[in-house]
Amino acid sequence: MKTELTSRVVATTLATVLAGIGLTLPAAGATGATGTPAHSASHSRALQAGVDAVMKTGTVGVVARSTGPRGVRYATGGVADRATQAAVRPGDRFRIASASKTFVATVILQLVGEGRLSLDDTVEQWLPGVVSGNGNDGGAITVRQLLQHTSGLFDYTSDFPEFEGTAGYQAERYRTWTPQELVGIAMRHTPGFAPGEGWSYSNTNYILAGMIIEKATGHTWNEEVDRRLIRPLGLRDTLAPTTESRIPGRHLRGYSSFEEEGPAIDITELNASAGGAAGAMISTTADLSRFYQALLGGRLLRPAELTAMKTTVPAPELDDAWPGVRYGLGLMSVPLSCGGVYYSHGGNLPGYTTRNGTSDDGSRTVVLNSTGDGSTDASTQDTQNALVDDELCA
């Protein structure tokens, strides 16, 4: 991947619905893999200007969608496939990487609301012996600390050749990983700090969260995300794959050079188990908009659990990319230039970058995905952030 949050220049980053809470959403009007925008969506010149600015930083393709008082608007740029030169279309699927974490955190918080687990439960209670050795102690780490990235656990993607270079990717991209194997990579390393004594983005936290979901429900995290979120919300173009390597239907192809000399290669195919609950999901701008609107609009979680999700702590590792950012439970808050904050969870892996932002009440949302490595400085990140801020403040 990596499934980190920040740009290339930042090293380490990112049952049915609860009883009594109904989904007061209209019938799904998302764009499908055919790429045809919903009838209510219109092209936006302002949004197009933001997409064009991102394209100028060296991306291959960009798709963006903005929803708010002026309705649903979209803009695209570049190509979805370098080989065919097919243009990007609004409904193209893409890998959302660490934006998957918001889905996983939502399922955990639904289970909390149902009384099936507690945020103060320890990892050891649910996964005996899994987090141990080299100073790692699952008995000292809570579920809350996993979701909040305050566990101190080593990020397995920092010792994962599949994401570190062309040779590693080509050798391992079809390999199936178990969650236990991914956590085992992290257990070879000492923790960065004692649980609760710092903040550091670690994909290991969400691999463990996915394992806890399975222990609590008897179903994999993929199955629970599908049953609780994807199907009830009508997210017809969203997938939570297990070991699949391809993106079905019309999609954006990813390209990366892994920061090595030479041209970027097509890295679209990747066994989803490498990201697991930390970043395996696939979606579209329309489906992600729908999900984040439902979440922030209070349709997926009870008030207490949504409040817990939005209760944030400083996230200094991410501050260069998002000045003033704070992190909650699978959700980060970012200051708006026009006042207040928006809620978000971006995602990066080689070849794909997802950015999004949703207002506090869910009434406004912006989602974009870029393919290719983008710039070697912070300009891709900065123009993506500017696009989100401009749309939410418009």
Disulfide bonds with the S-S distance in Angstrom:
Cys338-Cys393 2.07
